[in-house]
Amino acid sequence: MFIDSHCHLDRIDLAPYNHDFSAFMADAKRQQIAHMLCIAIDLESYPAMIELVADYPEISLSVGVHPNVHDKQEPVIDELIALAANPKVVAVGETGLDYFRSEGDLAWQHQRFRNHIAVAKAVNKPLIIHTREANTDALKVLKELGADAVGGVIHCFTEDWAFAQEAMELGFYISFSGIVTFNNAKAIQEVAQKIPAERFLIETDSPYLAPIPKRGKPNYPTYVRYVAEFIAKLRDCSVEEVAQQSSANFHRLFAVPHAA
């Protein structure tokens, strides 16, 4: 059984399922997807996301506002703390720094990142970290604000081994998306080979970043199997071992009980 540790279920293309979310969930079960962590991007669409997944114990939630979202309501600490009280919420984010898509004075982005770290520490839940072309600054902020108190995951990992080591020293896990299957992802593949078994997760980031052989097409949580298969080859182990280890790591990090 597989766990998709990072997906955006309110944004996947349900056309192949006749726009029926329950049909998608039935297919996910058939394809051995045991659990999914549905990640928040903004607060405006959050109520609809909660409603979409409310009846599914095999779906957990995060709460937060993506670092690239800057034209909507700015999240405040008290509001995020209140939303994090939902029992389905197991993490804060995704949050972080992104210098690729956001330009100009990014003081607002840094402050938002700091606010999310404060929320995570207040509710004692791990962080979902997004970083793009901002790895040094992201690590600096995490260290300065004592994010090691709650830990978390560097999602959709695109950095190198040196960064991975620093992140792990802060208590963070490393999550591999479909990018690890790309031919030009040699540095990421090196990390996937070297990382201790107890510190990695797998994800899809669906509907984005579909892995080979689905690259360029809409992504789905069911495609997490391709990520697991690729990592198994890199680590010279079975797909079952990757599935079991990444699932155990997920349950440990997010304190999600195993299904009965």
C-alpha positions in Angstrom: 0.0 0.0 0.0 1.2 3.5 -0.9 0.8 6.9 0.8 0.8 10.1 -1.3 2.3 12.6 1.2 1.5 15.7 -0.9 -1.3 16.2 -3.3 -4.0 18.8 -4.1 -7.2 16.8 -4.4 -9.4 19.8 -5.0 -7.4 20.6 -8.2 -7.1 17.2 -9.9 -8.9 16.6 -13.2 -12.0 14.4 -12.4 -13.1 14.2 -16.1 -11.9 10.6 -16.4 -14.1 9.8 -13.4 -17.2 11.6 -14.7 -16.4 14.4 -12.3 -17.3 12.1 -9.4 -14.8 12.4 -6.6 -16.1 9.2 -5.0 -15.3 7.3 -8.2 -11.7 8.6 -8.0 -11.5 7.5 -4.4 -12.7 4.0 -5.3 -10.0 3.8 -8.1 -7.3 5.0 -5.6 -8.3 2.2 -3.2 -8.1 -0.3 -6.1 -4.6 0.9 -6.9 -3.5 0.5 -3.3 -3.4 4.1 -2.2 -3.8 3.8 1.6 -3.7 7.4 2.5 -3.3 10.9 1.0 -2.3 14.3 2.5 -4.3 17.0 0.8 -2.3 20.3 0.9 -3.7 23.8 1.3 -2.6 26.5 -1.1 -4.9 29.4 0.0 -7.7 30.2 2.4 -10.4 31.2 -0.1 -10.7 27.7 -1.5 -10.1 26.0 1.9 -13.7 25.5 3.0 -14.6 23.7 -0.2 -11.5 21.5 0.1 -12.5 20.5 3.7 -16.0 19.7 2.4 -14.6 17.6 -0.4 -12.6 15.3 1.8 -14.6 15.4 5.0 -16.1 11.9 4.7 -12.8 10.2 3.9 -10.7 9.1 6.9 -8.0 8.1 4.4 -7.4 11.7 3.6 -5.6 14.1 6.0 -5.3 17.9 5.5 -2.7 20.7 6.0 -3.6 24.3 6.5 -1.6 27.2 5.1 -1.0 29.6 2.3 1.5 28.9 -0.5 4.4 31.4 -0.8 3.4 32.3 -4.4 -0.1 33.4 -3.4 0.1 37.2 -3.0 -3.1 38.7 -4.4 -5.6 37.3 -1.9 -6.3 37.5 1.8 -3.1 37.4 3.9 -3.3 34.7 6.6 -3.0 35.7 10.2 -1.6 33.6 12.9 -4.8 33.3 15.0 -6.9 32.2 12.0 -4.4 29.6 11.0 -4.2 28.3 14.6 -8.0 28.0 14.7 -8.1 26.1 11.4 -5.4 23.8 12.5 -7.6 22.6 15.4 -9.6 20.5 12.9 -8.7 16.9 13.7 -8.1 16.1 10.0 -5.3 18.8 9.9 -1.9 17.1 10.6 0.5 19.7 9.2 1.0 23.5 8.6 1.7 24.6 5.0 2.6 24.5 2.4 4.8 27.4 3.2 8.3 28.6 2.5 10.2 30.8 0.1 10.0 31.0 -3.7 12.3 33.4 -5.6 11.5 31.8 -8.9 7.8 32.8 -9.3 7.7 35.8 -6.9 9.7 38.9 -7.7 10.4 42.3 -6.1 10.4 43.1 -2.4 9.6 39.7 -0.8 9.4 40.9 2.8 5.8 39.8 2.8 6.8 36.3 1.8 9.4 36.1 4.5 6.9 37.3 7.1 4.3 34.8 6.0 6.9 32.0 6.3 7.7 33.2 9.8 4.0 33.3 10.7 3.5 29.7 9.5 6.4 28.5 11.6 4.9 30.3 14.6 1.6 28.5 14.0 3.3 25.1 13.7 5.0 25.6 17.0 1.8 26.8 18.6 -0.2 23.8 17.6 2.8 21.3 17.6 2.3 20.1 14.1 5.0 19.6 11.4 5.7 22.0 8.6 5.3 21.4 4.8 8.1 23.3 3.2 8.2 24.7 -0.3 11.4 26.2 -1.5 12.5 27.2 -4.9 15.7 29.1 -5.7 15.7 30.1 -2.0 17.3 27.2 -0.2 19.9 29.1 1.8 17.4 31.7 3.0 14.8 29.0 3.8 17.2 27.0 6.0 18.3 30.2 7.7 14.7 31.1 8.7 14.0 27.6 9.9 17.1 27.7 12.0 16.5 31.2 13.4 12.9 30.4 14.4 13.6 27.0 16.0 11.6 25.0 13.5 13.4 21.9 14.6 10.9 21.9 17.6 8.3 20.6 15.2 10.2 19.4 12.2 8.4 18.6 8.9 9.2 17.8 5.3 10.9 19.5 2.4 8.3 18.6 -0.2 9.0 18.0 -3.9 12.7 17.9 -3.2 14.8 19.6 -5.9 18.1 20.4 -4.0 21.3 18.5 -3.4 22.8 16.2 -0.8 24.3 19.0 1.2 21.0 20.7 1.6 19.3 17.4 2.5 21.8 16.8 5.2 21.2 20.3 6.7 17.4 19.8 6.5 17.6 16.4 8.2 19.8 17.9 11.0 16.8 20.2 11.7 14.5 17.2 12.0 13.0 17.5 8.5 12.2 14.6 6.2 12.8 14.7 2.4 9.9 14.0 0.0 10.5 12.9 -3.6 8.0 13.7 -6.3 7.8 12.7 -10.0 10.8 15.0 -10.6 13.1 12.3 -9.3 12.2 10.2 -12.4 13.3 12.9 -14.9 16.4 12.3 -16.8 18.1 15.5 -15.8 17.4 15.0 -12.1 20.8 13.5 -11.2 21.4 15.4 -8.0 17.9 14.5 -6.7 18.5 10.9 -7.6 21.8 10.9 -5.7 19.9 12.1 -2.6 17.3 9.4 -3.1 20.1 6.8 -3.1 21.9 8.2 -0.1 19.1 9.2 2.3 18.6 7.1 5.4 15.6 4.8 5.0 13.8 6.4 8.0 13.9 9.9 6.5 12.2 9.9 3.1 8.6 10.2 1.8 7.0 9.9 -1.6 4.5 12.2 -3.2 2.9 13.3 -6.4 2.1 17.0 -5.9 -0.8 16.1 -8.2 -2.2 17.5 -10.4 1.3 18.8 -11.2 4.6 17.2 -12.1 3.5 13.8 -13.3 6.3 11.3 -13.2 7.7 9.4 -16.2 5.9 7.6 -18.0 3.1 10.1 -17.5 5.2 13.3 -17.8 3.3 16.2 -19.4 -0.1 14.8 -18.5 -2.4 15.6 -15.5 -1.0 13.9 -12.4 -3.0 11.8 -9.9 -2.1 10.3 -6.5 -2.3 6.9 -8.1 0.9 7.7 -10.0 2.9 7.7 -6.7 3.6 4.1 -7.6 5.9 5.3 -10.4 7.9 7.4 -7.9 8.2 4.4 -5.6 9.3 2.1 -8.5 12.0 4.5 -9.6 13.3 5.0 -6.0 13.3 1.2 -5.6 15.6 0.9 -8.6 17.9 3.6 -7.3 18.2 2.0 -3.9 18.3 -1.6 -5.2 15.4 -2.8 -3.2 11.8 -3.8 -3.9 8.9 -1.5 -4.5 7.2 -3.1 -1.5 10.1 -2.0 0.7 9.9 1.6 -0.5 6.1 1.6 0.0 6.4 0.2 3.5 9.2 2.4 4.6 7.8 5.6 3.2 4.4 4.8 4.8 6.0 4.1 8.2 7.9 7.4 7.9 4.6 9.3 7.1 2.8 7.9 10.1 5.7 8.8 12.3 6.1 12.3 11.1 2.4 13.3 10.9 1.2 11.2 13.8 -1.5 9.7 11.6 -2.9 6.4 13.0 -2.6 3.3 10.9 -5.9 2.2 9.3 -7.7 -0.4 11.2 
